[in-house]
Amino acid sequence: MKKVLALVLALVMVFSAVACAKPAEPAAAEPAGEAAAPAAEAAKAKIAIYTGTVSQNEEEFRSMEAAAKKYPGMIVSQTYPDAFTKEQETLISNAVGLVSDPDVKVLIMNQSVQGAAAAFDKVREVRPDVLILAYQPGETDVIASKCDVAVTADEAAQGYMMPEQAKKMGAKTFVHYSFPRHMSYPLIVQRREIMVKECERLGIKFVDATAPDPTGDAGVPGAQQFILEDIPRKVAEYGKDTNFFSTNCAMQEPLLKASIEQGAIVAQQCCPSPFHGYPGALGVSLEGHSGDSEYMVEQIKTKLAEKGVSGRFSSYAFPISMVSTAALVEYGIMYINGELKAKNDPEALKAAYAKVSDGYTIHFDNYKLNDVVQENFYMVLADYITF
């Protein structure tokens, strides 16, 4: 396996089932060198990474561990609560705690869940010099004005791609699992609206299905159990040529497991990756292969063939969320070393992704809010691999 991506994934062994009213102004450009820590401080500079726990999405947590292994002594970290919607004060105070160390020059948050915008405001109050990098923000209508660079999966483009991919794999029905909290996220709403129209265009029946919120009273176990029980019911109602999709990371392993058992279709997980849900759903051990995307892809193909469902599952060939943490770390190092033209340097960001993606093609676009381009808010996309 290629070395850089292997390092990004080196600590992943078994993935749990556990994921403004006006346009925001991009961060102001700064002359080269002024967007960096003074040279005397660069040697001891640190990067803070703020993630969810393994129960919500193990990939993001492990990507932080991989960064710490790659850059010993440079990475400091913290996790936000699983029930972050109910514990906003803790989410904010943890972020402020990370930057209380004056040596911390960069803050990366993956995922930038609800509450990230308020947390970034507090960080700005105490450390206006810190470079704030947000991956997969939920508050897409305000986040560009709260951070220096935001990056997210291009969910709007996925709205077109998923129904098309599902159709290629034989889908006649498309079931979309979500819950009210996620359906308040603008990009998720936009993606769903596109999916509805594309499914109609392609002759696919679109079905909305409400699942329990993993941050609610039933927690992650309740949400997972619902998926395991509901997919067989849906297959009984609509048939095996049904594509299942959930907006939540914690539901991916049970969704894949039940879809495989029922002979259904999954065009893509919420966070496309061969490691997102597949190891647990298929019983694939990563011992001796932790970090090997090519190995995982071959294991998925082999296991699905054994179960007679080849050609009915697809994803990205690499983990976009984990690669994004690695890329943002490299971007942060450029900032520390005074190599950015400004805090928002698009060419440097693309170079950072190229450095850690081992030759996989990643497409970039800018997010538009009310038809206004957000210059510091990027959307990333890759092509599917069918298992």
MARLODREN-291415 format. One record per residue: residue in three letters; x, z, y of N, C-alpha, C in turn. Coordinates in steps of 0.02 Angstrom, whole numbers. Atoms other than C-alpha are relative to their C-alpha. Layout:
<fivexs>
["ALA" [X Z Y] [X Z Y] [X Z Y]] ...
</fivexs>
This chain:
<fivexs>
["MET" [42 0 -60] [0 0 0] [43 0 61]] ["LYS" [-38 4 -61] [59 -33 173] [11 70 29]] ["LYS" [-22 -68 -14] [151 117 243] [-40 35 54]] ["VAL" [32 -35 -55] [63 151 407] [-69 24 -19]] ["LEU" [68 -20 19] [-114 152 338] [3 53 -54]] ["ALA" [-7 -51 51] [-55 252 189] [12 68 31]] ["LEU" [-13 -63 -34] [9 384 308] [-63 26 33]] ["VAL" [62 -22 -31] [-155 386 402] [-45 35 -49]] ["LEU" [45 -26 51] [-246 423 239] [33 47 -49]] ["ALA" [-41 -33 50] [-110 522 152] [-29 65 -26]] ["LEU" [24 -65 21] [-203 686 144] [-71 -3 -29]] ["VAL" [68 4 27] [-371 620 84] [2 -2 -76]] ["MET" [1 -3 73] [-402 670 -98] [-70 -13 -27]] ["VAL" [68 12 22] [-589 679 -121] [-45 5 62]] ["PHE" [42 0 -60] [-713 633 15] [-66 34 -15]] ["SER" [63 -34 6] [-863 748 38] [-55 -45 27]] ["ALA" [57 35 -28] [-1039 687 77] [-17 31 66]] ["VAL" [8 -38 -58] [-1024 773 211] [17 -49 55]] ["ALA" [-29 38 -42] [-1027 591 497] [-10 40 29]] ["CYS" [4 -13 -70] [-1329 422 1680] [-44 -52 29]] ["ALA" [50 43 -32] [-1445 346 1775] [32 -62 29]] ["LYS" [-33 59 -29] [-1317 229 1852] [62 -16 -41]] ["PRO" [-58 19 39] [-1172 132 1775] [60 44 16]] ["ALA" [-58 -42 -10] [-1017 236 1748] [58 -41 27]] ["GLU" [-59 33 -28] [-862 192 1847] [60 13 -45]] ["PRO" [-58 -10 42] [-705 165 1742] [53 41 37]] ["ALA" [-54 -40 -30] [-553 275 1770] [41 -44 47]] ["ALA" [-38 38 -50] [-454 221 1921] [69 -19 -26]] ["ALA" [-66 23 21] [-298 120 1892] [54 39 36]] ["GLU" [-56 -36 -29] [-132 206 1922] [63 -40 -11]] ["PRO" [-63 36 10] [41 132 1947] [36 23 -62]] ["ALA" [-38 -18 60] [153 129 1795] [43 60 15]] ["GLY" [-40 -60 -7] [237 296 1770] [-39 58 28]] ["GLU" [39 -54 -29] [111 395 1873] [-53 24 -48]] ["ALA" [50 -20 49] [-8 398 1725] [32 37 -58]] ["ALA" [-35 -33 54] [117 498 1624] [26 67 22]] ["ALA" [-32 -64 -14] [191 670 1609] [71 -12 26]] ["PRO" [-70 8 -22] [357 693 1702] [48 -2 -58]] ["ALA" [-48 11 55] [507 644 1597] [25 66 -30]] ["ALA" [-26 -64 25] [567 824 1585] [-48 35 -47]] ["GLU" [51 -32 42] [403 875 1504] [-17 -41 -62]] ["ALA" [21 45 54] [383 726 1387] [24 24 -68]] ["ALA" [-28 -19 65] [495 797 1251] [-40 55 -34]] ["LYS" [39 -55 30] [384 950 1227] [-75 -11 5]] ["ALA" [71 15 -9] [218 864 1261] [-37 0 -67]] ["LYS" [42 -4 60] [76 887 1137] [-63 -42 9]] ["ILE" [64 36 2] [-80 791 1087] [-50 44 -38]] ["ALA" [53 -40 32] [-240 888 1048] [-51 -47 -31]] ["ILE" [51 40 35] [-361 816 920] [-58 46 -18]] ["TYR" [61 -40 7] [-539 883 916] [-48 -38 -46]] ["THR" [40 35 50] [-642 837 761] [-56 45 -26]] ["GLY" [48 -39 38] [-790 891 657] [34 28 -61]] ["THR" [-27 -29 61] [-766 989 497] [-6 -50 -58]] ["VAL" [4 44 58] [-747 913 324] [-72 -7 -26]] ["SER" [69 4 24] [-930 951 288] [-40 -53 36]] ["GLN" [35 51 -38] [-986 831 424] [29 -70 -13]] ["ASN" [-33 64 15] [-860 691 400] [74 13 -14]] ["GLU" [-69 -18 19] [-699 719 305] [51 -49 27]] ["GLU" [-48 50 -22] [-618 557 362] [31 19 67]] ["GLU" [-26 -16 -66] [-602 613 542] [46 61 -2]] ["PHE" [-42 -60 6] [-534 784 495] [67 -18 -33]] ["ARG" [-63 19 34] [-406 708 376] [43 -45 43]] ["SER" [-41 42 -44] [-353 582 507] [40 43 49]] ["MET" [-37 -47 -41] [-305 730 616] [58 29 -39]] ["GLU" [-53 -27 42] [-205 805 473] [56 -50 -10]] ["ALA" [-51 52 9] [-117 640 445] [42 -9 63]] ["ALA" [-37 5 -63] [-70 630 629] [49 58 7]] ["ALA" [-44 -59 -3] [0 807 619] [60 -7 -46]] ["LYS" [-54 11 48] [103 757 468] [49 -53 27]] ["LYS" [-42 54 -26] [167 600 553] [42 24 60]] ["TYR" [-34 -24 -60] [214 692 714] [3 76 -1]] ["PRO" [-3 -73 6] [263 871 667] [15 33 67]] ["GLY" [-11 -37 -61] [250 993 810] [-33 -29 62]] ["MET" [32 32 -58] [162 870 926] [-75 9 0]] ["ILE" [73 -1 6] [-17 884 862] [-27 71 -4]] ["VAL" [38 -62 7] [-130 1033 894] [-73 -21 -11]] ["SER" [66 22 20] [-309 1033 831] [-51 57 3]] ["GLN" [57 -45 2] [-480 1115 830] [-59 -38 -28]] ["THR" [62 31 23] [-649 1082 751] [-59 27 39]] ["TYR" [61 -24 -31] [-820 1091 830] [-49 22 -54]] ["PRO" [46 -26 50] [-965 1180 743] [-41 -54 -34]] ["ASP" [44 47 35] [-1068 1090 611] [-66 -8 37]] ["ALA" [63 1 -38] [-1224 1138 708] [15 -6 75]] ["PHE" [-24 6 -69] [-1149 1073 870] [-56 -5 51]] ["THR" [55 5 -47] [-1318 1037 948] [-26 68 20]] ["LYS" [23 -68 -14] [-1359 1222 938] [56 44 28]] ["GLU" [-58 -41 -21] [-1184 1285 982] [42 -38 51]] ["GLN" [-34 39 -52] [-1142 1185 1137] [53 40 37]] ["GLU" [-49 -41 -35] [-1052 1330 1221] [65 4 -40]] ["THR" [-60 -2 42] [-934 1342 1073] [36 -67 1]] ["LEU" [-30 67 -2] [-907 1154 1072] [41 -9 64]] ["ILE" [-34 7 -65] [-860 1160 1257] [61 46 4]] ["SER" [-55 -48 -6] [-753 1317 1247] [59 -19 -45]] ["ASN" [-54 22 44] [-654 1247 1100] [42 -55 33]] ["ALA" [-35 55 -34] [-611 1091 1201] [44 28 56]] ["VAL" [-39 -31 -54] [-555 1196 1349] [59 39 -28]] ["GLY" [-54 -37 32] [-453 1305 1233] [57 -45 -21]] ["LEU" [-53 46 22] [-359 1154 1167] [46 -19 58]] ["VAL" [-41 22 -57] [-299 1104 1341] [27 59 42]] ["SER" [-27 -58 -37] [-259 1283 1397] [76 4 -5]] ["ASP" [-73 6 7] [-83 1249 1334] [24 -54 49]] ["PRO" [-22 50 -50] [5 1162 1481] [40 -57 -31]] ["ASP" [-37 54 32] [107 1060 1357] [-46 -54 -29]] ["VAL" [47 50 25] [-51 971 1297] [-14 -50 56]] ["LYS" [7 53 -49] [-56 805 1390] [-56 -49 -17]] ["VAL" [50 48 23] [-185 711 1286] [-52 37 -42]] ["LEU" [54 -27 41] [-355 759 1213] [-37 -58 -32]] ["ILE" [37 51 38] [-431 650 1076] [-58 35 -34]] ["MET" [59 -27 35] [-608 685 1014] [-30 -53 -44]] ["ASN" [28 46 50] [-670 601 855] [-40 41 -51]] ["GLN" [44 39 -42] [-819 598 845] [-15 39 64]] ["SER" [19 -31 -63] [-869 630 1024] [-76 10 0]] ["VAL" [71 -14 11] [-1036 707 979] [-34 24 64]] ["GLN" [38 -26 -57] [-1173 768 1096] [33 64 25]] ["GLY" [-35 -57 -29] [-1094 893 1214] [70 -18 22]] ["ALA" [-68 22 -18] [-931 796 1231] [6 -11 75]] ["ALA" [-3 14 -72] [-974 741 1409] [8 64 40]] ["ALA" [-5 -65 -35] [-999 921 1466] [68 32 -14]] ["ALA" [-66 -28 17] [-841 973 1374] [55 -34 41]] ["PHE" [-51 36 -39] [-740 837 1461] [-2 20 74]] ["ASP" [5 -24 -69] [-808 895 1629] [39 65 9]] ["LYS" [-35 -64 -4] [-742 1069 1595] [76 -9 -7]] ["VAL" [-71 15 7] [-575 999 1538] [28 -26 65]] ["ARG" [-22 28 -64] [-562 900 1700] [10 55 52]] ["GLU" [-5 -54 -49] [-591 1060 1800] [66 37 -6]] ["VAL" [-60 -41 10] [-444 1151 1722] [63 -42 -9]] ["ARG" [-59 42 13] [-329 1005 1676] [-15 -73 19]] ["PRO" [15 69 -21] [-361 848 1780] [53 -50 -21]] ["ASP" [-54 45 20] [-195 777 1720] [-6 -24 -71]] ["VAL" [4 16 71] [-245 770 1536] [-34 -68 -11]] ["LEU" [31 64 20] [-281 597 1463] [-54 15 -52]] ["ILE" [57 -14 44] [-454 607 1381] [-20 -65 -35]] ["LEU" [17 58 42] [-488 485 1238] [-58 18 -46]] ["ALA" [61 -16 38] [-661 481 1157] [-14 -54 -50]] ["TYR" [20 48 52] [-701 397 991] [-71 15 -23]] ["GLN" [68 -2 25] [-879 362 933] [-43 49 41]] ["PRO" [40 -46 -41] [-968 446 1080] [-75 -9 -12]] ["GLY" [73 3 5] [-1151 490 1063] [-32 -12 68]] ["GLU" [29 5 -67] [-1181 500 1251] [27 -62 36]] ["THR" [-30 63 -23] [-1143 318 1284] [-20 -18 72]] ["ASP" [21 17 -68] [-1238 313 1449] [41 34 54]] ["VAL" [-39 -36 -50] [-1121 435 1535] [74 7 -17]] ["ILE" [-67 -19 23] [-961 447 1433] [56 -36 37]] ["ALA" [-54 38 -33] [-863 312 1525] [24 33 64]] ["SER" [-19 -34 -62] [-863 417 1684] [31 69 -15]] ["LYS" [-24 -66 18] [-811 574 1589] [69 -1 -32]] ["CYS" [-64 4 35] [-657 511 1496] [41 -58 29]] ["ASP" [-42 55 -23] [-513 392 1525] [-9 -63 -41]] ["VAL" [13 56 45] [-543 282 1373] [-50 23 -53]] ["ALA" [48 -11 54] [-692 276 1255] [2 -59 -47]] ["VAL" [0 53 50] [-694 178 1093] [-56 16 -50]] ["THR" [51 -10 50] [-837 155 971] [-5 -61 -45]] ["ALA" [16 58 42] [-886 46 825] [-51 -42 37]] ["ASP" [45 45 -35] [-976 -106 891] [-67 -2 -37]] ["GLU" [63 -8 37] [-1147 -50 832] [-50 -55 17]] ["ALA" [44 55 -17] [-1238 -186 927] [15 -61 -43]] ["ALA" [-19 56 43] [-1140 -318 833] [-19 13 -72]] ["GLN" [20 -18 68] [-1172 -224 671] [-75 -12 -10]] ["GLY" [71 14 5] [-1357 -244 709] [-15 -71 -22]] ["TYR" [7 70 22] [-1335 -431 684] [32 -10 -69]] ["MET" [-39 12 61] [-1207 -421 544] [-32 29 -62]] ["MET" [26 -33 61] [-1292 -297 427] [-58 -37 -33]] ["PRO" [54 37 32] [-1456 -390 400] [23 -66 -31]] ["GLU" [-27 63 27] [-1360 -553 377] [37 12 -65]] ["GLN" [-36 -17 60] [-1245 -471 250] [-47 21 -56]] ["ALA" [49 -22 49] [-1391 -387 162] [-37 -60 -30]] ["LYS" [35 60 23] [-1480 -555 151] [43 -39 -49]] ["LYS" [-46 36 45] [-1326 -635 73] [3 33 -69]] ["MET" [-4 -37 63] [-1329 -499 -60] [-68 7 -34]] ["GLY" [65 4 34] [-1513 -530 -100] [-53 47 26]] ["ALA" [48 -49 -24] [-1604 -401 7] [-65 -33 24]] ["LYS" [66 21 -24] [-1790 -424 36] [-31 54 45]] ["THR" [23 -57 -40] [-1816 -252 115] [61 36 28]] ["PHE" [-54 -37 -32] [-1707 -152 236] [-27 68 20]] ["VAL" [23 -68 -16] [-1732 37 240] [51 34 45]] ["HIS" [-43 -31 -52] [-1661 126 394] [-16 74 4]] ["TYR" [9 -73 -3] [-1640 315 375] [31 27 64]] ["SER" [-27 -35 -57] [-1619 417 533] [-44 60 16]] ["PHE" [39 -58 -21] [-1693 565 629] [1 2 76]] ["PRO" [8 4 -73] [-1744 602 809] [64 9 41]] ["ARG" [-61 -10 -39] [-1574 667 869] [41 -64 4]] ["HIS" [-39 62 -1] [-1484 508 817] [-37 -56 37]] ["MET" [38 52 -33] [-1626 401 883] [-6 12 76]] ["SER" [-7 -8 -73] [-1588 471 1056] [66 -29 24]] ["TYR" [-64 30 -18] [-1415 388 1052] [-12 -73 18]] ["PRO" [16 68 -22] [-1424 226 1153] [25 -55 -47]] ["LEU" [-27 53 42] [-1310 124 1040] [-36 -4 -67]] ["ILE" [37 0 63] [-1400 178 882] [-69 -31 9]] ["VAL" [66 30 -15] [-1566 133 962] [7 -75 9]] ["GLN" [-10 72 -11] [-1498 -35 1019] [13 -36 -66]] ["ARG" [-15 31 64] [-1429 -72 846] [-64 -7 -42]] ["ARG" [62 4 38] [-1595 -30 764] [-46 -55 27]] ["GLU" [43 52 -29] [-1690 -142 886] [23 -70 -20]] ["ILE" [-27 65 21] [-1574 -286 845] [-14 -12 -74]] ["MET" [14 7 72] [-1593 -252 658] [-72 -21 -13]] ["VAL" [71 17 9] [-1783 -259 672] [-12 -74 12]] ["LYS" [9 71 -17] [-1776 -429 757] [35 -46 -50]] ["GLU" [-36 42 47] [-1644 -497 639] [-33 -1 -68]] ["CYS" [36 -2 65] [-1738 -439 485] [-61 -44 2]] ["GLU" [59 43 -7] [-1894 -525 550] [21 -74 -3]] ["ARG" [-24 69 -1] [-1794 -684 582] [21 -23 -70]] ["LEU" [-26 17 66] [-1719 -678 407] [-52 9 -55]] ["GLY" [52 -10 51] [-1882 -637 319] [9 62 -41]] ["ILE" [-11 -64 34] [-1830 -460 272] [-49 52 29]] ["LYS" [45 -53 -22] [-1956 -317 280] [41 59 24]] ["PHE" [-37 -57 -28] [-1889 -178 393] [-43 63 -5]] ["VAL" [36 -63 11] [-1938 1 350] [37 57 34]] ["ASP" [-28 -61 -29] [-1906 154 459] [-15 59 -46]] ["ALA" [9 -60 42] [-1878 313 357] [33 59 36]] ["THR" [-26 -60 -34] [-1857 485 436] [28 48 -51]] ["ALA" [-35 -47 44] [-1731 599 350] [12 65 38]] ["PRO" [-16 -63 -34] [-1690 782 386] [66 -6 38]] ["ASP" [-62 -2 -38] [-1558 810 520] [47 51 -32]] ["PRO" [-47 -47 32] [-1403 888 437] [18 59 44]] ["THR" [-13 -58 -43] [-1383 1000 590] [-60 45 7]] ["GLY" [61 -39 -3] [-1559 1066 566] [-1 57 -51]] ["ASP" [7 -59 42] [-1626 1211 463] [20 -12 -73]] ["ALA" [-17 15 70] [-1604 1124 294] [75 -12 -9]] ["GLY" [-72 11 3] [-1422 1087 337] [18 -63 -37]] ["VAL" [-25 59 36] [-1314 958 250] [-29 -5 -70]] ["PRO" [27 5 68] [-1373 1003 73] [-72 -27 -2]] ["GLY" [69 23 -1] [-1554 976 119] [-6 -74 15]] ["ALA" [0 71 -17] [-1519 807 199] [23 -43 -58]] ["GLN" [-26 38 57] [-1418 750 49] [-50 -2 -57]] ["GLN" [49 -2 54] [-1550 806 -76] [-58 -46 15]] ["PHE" [54 45 -18] [-1683 712 20] [17 -73 -16]] ["ILE" [-21 69 13] [-1584 550 9] [0 -15 -75]] ["LEU" [-3 10 73] [-1553 572 -178] [-70 -8 -30]] ["GLU" [68 3 27] [-1739 596 -207] [-41 -57 28]] ["ASP" [42 50 -33] [-1807 469 -83] [17 -71 -20]] ["ILE" [-18 69 17] [-1709 314 -132] [-35 -24 -64]] ["PRO" [39 23 58] [-1786 307 -308] [-73 -13 18]] ["ARG" [69 12 -20] [-1957 322 -226] [-6 -66 37]] ["LYS" [3 62 -39] [-1918 180 -107] [10 -61 -46]] ["VAL" [-11 55 47] [-1852 70 -249] [-62 -13 -41]] ["ALA" [62 7 38] [-2010 104 -347] [-53 -36 42]] ["GLU" [49 31 -44] [-2110 48 -195] [18 -71 19]] ["TYR" [-19 65 -27] [-2008 -100 -133] [42 -43 -48]] ["GLY" [-41 37 47] [-1901 -152 -282] [74 9 12]] ["LYS" [-72 -9 -4] [-1715 -159 -314] [34 -40 55]] ["ASP" [-29 41 -53] [-1684 -294 -183] [-12 32 68]] ["THR" [8 -39 -61] [-1686 -159 -50] [67 24 24]] ["ASN" [-62 -25 -30] [-1541 -123 67] [-14 67 33]] ["PHE" [7 -67 -29] [-1518 59 114] [56 13 50]] ["PHE" [-48 -17 -53] [-1434 118 274] [-21 66 32]] ["SER" [12 -63 -35] [-1418 290 354] [47 5 59]] ["THR" [-41 -7 -61] [-1355 330 528] [47 60 -3]] ["ASN" [-36 -63 2] [-1276 494 469] [55 1 -54]] ["CYS" [-57 -2 46] [-1106 523 387] [-13 43 -61]] ["ALA" [11 -47 55] [-1163 669 280] [-42 -30 -55]] ["MET" [46 30 49] [-1288 557 190] [31 -58 -39]] ["GLN" [-27 62 29] [-1169 418 138] [12 6 -75]] ["GLU" [-13 -5 72] [-1114 485 -32] [-64 0 -41]] ["PRO" [62 3 39] [-1290 523 -95] [-35 -67 6]] ["LEU" [31 65 -8] [-1352 359 -22] [32 -51 -46]] ["LEU" [-35 46 44] [-1219 261 -115] [-15 16 -73]] ["LYS" [11 -21 69] [-1241 362 -274] [-69 -22 -25]] ["ALA" [68 17 20] [-1430 338 -280] [-11 -76 0]] ["SER" [8 73 -3] [-1419 154 -229] [33 -33 -60]] ["ILE" [-34 27 59] [-1293 119 -368] [-42 12 -62]] ["GLU" [40 -17 58] [-1401 209 -496] [-63 -41 -4]] ["GLN" [62 38 -2] [-1555 113 -440] [11 -75 1]] ["GLY" [-15 71 -3] [-1466 -55 -431] [-20 -32 66]] ["ALA" [20 25 -66] [-1506 -73 -246] [59 -30 37]] ["ILE" [-50 35 -41] [-1402 -142 -102] [21 45 58]] ["VAL" [-25 -34 -60] [-1291 -63 32] [50 -48 34]] ["ALA" [-44 46 -35] [-1217 -185 157] [57 36 35]] ["GLN" [-50 -36 -39] [-1124 -51 255] [-21 73 7]] ["GLN" [13 -69 -17] [-1108 136 279] [-3 7 77]] ["CYS" [1 -10 -72] [-1130 213 452] [69 -9 31]] ["CYS" [-70 9 -21] [-940 219 468] [34 -41 -54]] ["PRO" [-24 43 54] [-876 70 369] [71 19 -23]] ["SER" [-65 -19 29] [-732 116 252] [-7 3 -75]] ["PRO" [4 -7 73] [-692 104 67] [3 73 -22]] ["PHE" [-5 -71 17] [-664 293 74] [-61 40 20]] ["HIS" [57 -37 -27] [-829 340 156] [-57 1 -51]] ["GLY" [53 -8 49] [-941 403 16] [15 -28 -68]] ["TYR" [-12 33 64] [-874 289 -120] [39 42 -52]] ["PRO" [-36 -40 51] [-746 406 -204] [-46 49 -37]] ["GLY" [45 -48 31] [-877 541 -234] [-56 -32 -38]] ["ALA" [57 34 32] [-1018 421 -275] [20 -32 -67]] ["LEU" [-23 35 59] [-913 330 -405] [46 41 -44]] ["GLY" [-46 -42 40] [-804 473 -467] [70 -27 -2]] ["VAL" [-67 28 -4] [-643 391 -410] [49 53 23]] ["SER" [-52 -47 -20] [-491 505 -407] [52 -36 42]] ["LEU" [-51 28 -43] [-368 474 -268] [69 30 -13]] ["GLU" [-64 -31 16] [-229 575 -348] [52 -54 -13]] ["GLY" [-53 50 7] [-69 475 -332] [-14 -64 39]] ["HIS" [18 60 -38] [-160 346 -225] [-32 17 67]] ["SER" [32 -21 -62] [-214 445 -73] [30 -40 59]] ["GLY" [-24 41 -54] [-200 320 69] [5 -73 -19]] ["ASP" [-8 69 24] [-205 162 -34] [-68 -35 4]] ["SER" [64 35 -8] [-350 57 32] [-9 -55 -52]] ["GLU" [5 54 50] [-310 -87 -86] [-19 29 -68]] ["TYR" [18 -33 63] [-318 32 -234] [-74 19 0]] ["MET" [69 -22 -3] [-485 102 -175] [-48 -59 -5]] ["VAL" [42 60 3] [-559 -72 -150] [-5 -25 -72]] ["GLU" [1 23 70] [-508 -122 -327] [-39 48 -45]] ["GLN" [39 -49 38] [-579 40 -397] [-74 -8 11]] ["ILE" [71 10 -14] [-744 10 -310] [-26 -62 -36]] ["LYS" [22 61 34] [-754 -167 -377] [-6 10 -75]] ["THR" [0 -11 72] [-712 -110 -553] [-59 44 -20]] ["LYS" [53 -47 17] [-835 36 -554] [-69 -33 9]] ["LEU" [65 33 -11] [-977 -68 -481] [-13 -53 -52]] ["ALA" [8 50 53] [-945 -206 -608] [-23 33 -64]] ["GLU" [19 -36 60] [-957 -78 -748] [-74 21 1]] ["LYS" [70 -21 -7] [-1127 -24 -679] [-47 -59 11]] ["GLY" [41 60 -4] [-1187 -203 -665] [-28 -14 69]] ["VAL" [26 11 -68] [-1207 -205 -475] [52 -34 44]] ["SER" [-49 37 -40] [-1063 -316 -420] [-36 -45 50]] ["GLY" [27 45 -51] [-1097 -412 -260] [-58 29 39]] ["ARG" [57 -31 -35] [-1228 -288 -197] [22 57 47]] ["PHE" [-27 -51 -43] [-1113 -173 -97] [58 -30 41]] ["SER" [-55 25 -41] [-994 -207 48] [17 52 53]] ["SER" [-24 -46 -52] [-896 -120 186] [58 -34 35]] ["TYR" [-63 24 -26] [-737 -140 287] [54 13 -53]] ["ALA" [-55 -8 48] [-574 -156 189] [44 59 17]] ["PHE" [-41 -56 -23] [-501 -9 286] [-45 48 39]] ["PRO" [42 -50 -34] [-567 152 368] [8 -3 76]] ["ILE" [-6 12 -71] [-602 108 550] [4 66 39]] ["SER" [-2 -63 -37] [-631 289 604] [69 33 -3]] ["MET" [-66 -30 8] [-466 351 534] [54 -41 35]] ["VAL" [-47 44 -35] [-371 201 600] [-5 12 76]] ["SER" [10 -11 -71] [-447 239 770] [35 64 23]] ["THR" [-37 -61 -18] [-378 417 771] [74 -16 5]] ["ALA" [-71 18 0] [-206 348 727] [18 -42 61]] ["ALA" [-14 44 -58] [-219 214 863] [-2 40 65]] ["LEU" [4 -39 -62] [-272 339 996] [59 48 7]] ["VAL" [-61 -40 -3] [-126 450 950] [58 -42 27]] ["GLU" [-53 45 -25] [-8 302 977] [-9 -14 74]] ["TYR" [15 12 -71] [-94 266 1143] [18 61 41]] ["GLY" [-19 -61 -35] [-72 448 1192] [75 8 8]] ["ILE" [-73 -3 -4] [113 439 1153] [26 -48 54]] ["MET" [-18 47 -53] [126 286 1266] [-11 33 68]] ["TYR" [15 -35 -63] [45 390 1404] [53 52 15]] ["ILE" [-51 -52 -8] [165 534 1377] [67 -30 21]] ["ASN" [-65 32 -14] [313 414 1384] [0 -44 62]] ["GLY" [3 40 -62] [253 329 1543] [-2 -75 -12]] ["GLU" [0 71 17] [223 162 1457] [-66 -35 16]] ["LEU" [64 31 -17] [44 132 1515] [0 -24 72]] ["LYS" [8 25 -68] [2 28 1668] [-48 44 39]] ["ALA" [49 -45 -28] [-142 148 1698] [-28 40 -59]] ["LYS" [30 -39 55] [-239 278 1599] [-43 -45 -44]] ["ASN" [36 51 38] [-351 133 1548] [41 -64 0]] ["ASP" [-44 58 7] [-232 -2 1486] [-22 -39 -62]] ["PRO" [29 34 57] [-325 -125 1374] [51 -33 -47]] ["GLU" [-50 33 43] [-172 -220 1312] [38 52 -40]] ["ALA" [-35 -54 36] [-85 -57 1266] [-45 27 -55]] ["LEU" [46 -24 51] [-241 -1 1172] [-2 -48 -59]] ["LYS" [-1 49 54] [-245 -162 1072] [65 3 -39]] ["ALA" [-65 -5 34] [-60 -143 1035] [2 62 -44]] ["ALA" [1 -61 40] [-90 34 974] [-39 -10 -65]] ["TYR" [39 15 61] [-225 -26 853] [40 -46 -46]] ["ALA" [-39 46 41] [-113 -168 795] [55 36 -38]] ["LYS" [-56 -37 31] [26 -44 758] [-21 37 -63]] ["VAL" [21 -43 56] [-79 60 637] [-48 -34 -48]] ["SER" [51 32 42] [-199 -67 561] [29 -46 -53]] ["ASP" [-33 37 54] [-71 -154 449] [-25 -71 -9]] ["GLY" [17 71 4] [-124 -330 491] [-74 -15 -7]] ["TYR" [72 13 2] [-313 -308 472] [-23 -20 70]] ["THR" [25 24 -64] [-405 -401 608] [-53 47 28]] ["ILE" [48 -42 -35] [-497 -291 733] [-21 -36 63]] ["HIS" [27 36 -58] [-610 -371 863] [-18 51 54]] ["PHE" [14 -45 -57] [-628 -292 1036] [-49 -33 48]] ["ASP" [45 22 -53] [-765 -304 1165] [-11 61 46]] ["ASN" [16 -56 -44] [-821 -198 1313] [-74 16 -2]] ["TYR" [69 -23 -1] [-980 -96 1316] [-32 -18 67]] ["LYS" [38 15 -61] [-1112 -149 1442] [-56 51 8]] ["LEU" [54 -47 -17] [-1225 -21 1525] [-42 -31 54]] ["ASN" [44 35 -48] [-1374 -100 1611] [31 -64 25]] ["ASP" [-32 65 -12] [-1280 -266 1601] [63 5 43]] ["VAL" [-63 -9 -37] [-1130 -191 1692] [55 18 -49]] ["VAL" [-55 -11 47] [-966 -201 1596] [35 66 17]] ["GLN" [-36 -62 -7] [-886 -31 1568] [73 -13 -20]] ["GLU" [-68 23 11] [-702 -73 1586] [41 46 -45]] ["ASN" [-39 -47 41] [-638 84 1498] [-36 21 -64]] ["PHE" [40 -16 59] [-766 84 1356] [3 -61 -46]] ["TYR" [-12 56 46] [-718 -25 1207] [-40 7 -65]] ["MET" [34 3 64] [-811 -78 1051] [44 -38 -50]] ["VAL" [-44 31 50] [-715 -120 891] [-42 -20 -61]] ["LEU" [38 30 55] [-772 -223 743] [49 -33 -48]] ["ALA" [-40 35 52] [-700 -290 579] [-47 -40 -44]] ["ASP" [40 42 45] [-758 -410 445] [-14 37 -66]] ["TYR" [19 -31 63] [-844 -363 282] [42 -23 -58]] ["ILE" [-25 18 66] [-772 -361 108] [-56 18 -49]] ["THR" [52 -11 48] [-900 -380 -31] [31 22 -67]] ["PHE" [-27 -28 63] [-868 -275 -186] [-33 -33 -60]] 
</fivexs>
